[in-house]
């Protein structure tokens, strides 16, 4: 499994884990993939990292875990493969992009074009068992992704962290808000959005305003 983890990220994080952590994580994930139907496929587990060099991350969006139905997960938080119908949360994300930005670059639920611009679409767990949401939370992914967030918070400057929903709020509780822009709102799921906790959050506009202020290229959402 770790054979698919980009070497540039592995080098960046090499001092973040105790000596056996990554090998133990690799063993646990490999075991469950060999005995159960899990998503995404092995080669896509680290897709978020393949599209974003650690020195080029401009935005981090934190999700909980991959979609748990066959064919949906592509290794990017909230994203699905092009041929898959957009899940409700993703539909609400796209609605909000169009509301804030007018012309929207999203033509499908595949958010790879965001990732290629420096948006790290990071799930707290990078794998999941078929039809069983949050089933891999105890494999070690939580510690892994916490170290990724800590590395970016402590080693980089002027990143926008978008925290959607209480889970993401807790996951990002230690981000240095003096060095980065941290924006919080409700989760884009219908349960939250229909209660007024998602729409009109201005996160996409505020992100680009901040990036422009810092002399960075804005995201073409």
N, C-alpha and C positions, 0 to 999 in steps of 0.2 A: 504493500500500500504506500509506504513512504517513498518508494521509487518514483512516484508521481509528484512528490513535493518539490517545487522548484529550489534548486541549490542556493539561489541568492537569498531566499527567505530562510532556508535552513541555516545558512551562515549568519544571517542577521539575528536569529533567535537562539543560536547555539549556547549562549550563556544563560538562557532563561529557564532551562529545565535541569532537574537532577539527572545524573548520568544515565539511568535506565529508563527514563520516562518515555522517550520517543519509541524505543524498541518495544516497551511494554504496550504502549498504545497501538503500535503496528500489529503486534501479536493478537491483541483483543479484537481489533477491527477485522483482521484477516480471518479469525476464527468465526465470527458471526456471519461474515460474507460467504464463507464456505458452507455454512449450515442453514442459512435462511435467505429469503429474497430481500435484498436491501437496496437502497437507492441513495445517491445516484450510482451509476456504474463506477468501478474502481478508477478508471482513467479520468473521471470528472470530479472526484471528491475534492480536489484542490483547484478547481477551475478559477475560483475567485483570485487565487494567488498567481495563477499563470498569466492573467490579464493585467495585473497590477504589480509593477516593480515597487519594492518598499520605499524607494526614493521618489516615486511618482504618485503616491497616494494623496489625493486631494480631499476625498470624501469617504466616510465609512458609514454604511447602513447596516445595522445589526438586526438579524432575524433570529428565530428560535431554532428551527431545524428544517431539513429539506421537506418538500412535499412527499407524501408517503404513498402515492398511487403510481402505478407503473407508467413510465414514460414522461412523468412530469418534471422531476428534479434534474437540473443541469449543472449543479454545483455552485450556483449563484443565488444568494438569498432573494426571495420573492419572485425569482425568474423561472420561466418554464421554457421548454423547447418550442420551436416555432409552430409545430404542427398541433400543439396542445391548446385547448381552450383555456382562456385566462381564468384562474381561480378568483373568487370574489374579492379577496384582499388586493390582488394585482389589478383588478378592474377599478377599484377605488383609487389606487395609486395613479393609474393612468388618467382617470378623471381629474384628479387634483393637479397633475402636471399640465393638462390642457387648460384648466381653469387659470393657472398661474402664469403659464408661459405662452399661451396662444398656440403657435405652431409647435406641434409635438412630434418628435422624431420616432416615437414608439409606433412601429407598424405591427408588432406582435408582442407576445408576452416574453420574448427572449430579450433580456436586458444586457446582453453582451456588449452592445455599443456603449452603455454606461461604463462597464468595467474597463473597456479599452481607453476610456478618458481619465482613468484614475479614481473610479468609484469602487471601493472594496465592498462587495456585497457579501458580508460575512455572517453566516449562521453560527450560533453558539455551539451547535453540534453539526458536524459535517456529514453525518450519515444517519439513516433511519431504517427501521424494519418496515416491510410492506404492511400497509394499513394500520400501523401502530405509531402514532405521533409521539415524539419525544422519547422513543424507546431506547436510544443510544446515549442518553444523557449521562449515564454512569460509566461509560467506557473510558473516559479521560478527555473527551473533547472539550468539556467546560474549562478545564485547567489550560488546555492548549490555546483556546481562543482568548481566554483572559490574558495570557502572556502576550498574544499578538496585540491586543488592545493596549496593554501596559507598555509594550515596546513602542508602539506608535505614539502614545501619549507622552512618554518620557524622552524619546529620541528624535521626534520630529516636531515641526512647528506649523501652526496655521492650517490644521486639518479641520474640516467640518464633520462633526459626528452627529448623525441623525438617529435619534432614539425614539422609536415608535412603540408605545405601549409599556406597561409596567415591567415586563420582563426585560426589555431593552434598557429601561431606566436603571434597573438594578445592575444589569451587566456593565453599564457604563458609569457607575457611581464614582469611580476613582479617576476618571479622565480629568486632566488638568484644564479647567475652564479658563485659566489665565493665559494659557498658551494656544488654546484651540477654541473654536466656536462649537458649543454644545447646544443643540436644539432638541427639545422634547415635545412630544404630542401624543395623542392616543394612537392605538393600533389601527391600521387601515381595514381591519376585518369589519364586516357589516354590523356585528354586535356593537362595536365601539363607534364606528362611523355614523350609524343611524341614531346614536344617542348624542351626537354633536361633538365627538372627541377626535375627529379626523379632518373633516373638510375645512377649508379656509385656514389651514395652518401656515401657509406661506413658506414652507421649508425650502422648496425648490428655488423660489425667487430669492429668499434670504441667503441661501447658499451661494448663488451666483453673485449677489451683491457683495458678499464677503470676499469671494475669490477675486473679484474685480478690484476691490479695495486693496488687496494684498498683491496685486500685480500678476495674478495667475489667470490662465485661460479658463473661461467659464465652461460649465457642462452644457452640452447640447442635449437636453432631456428629450 
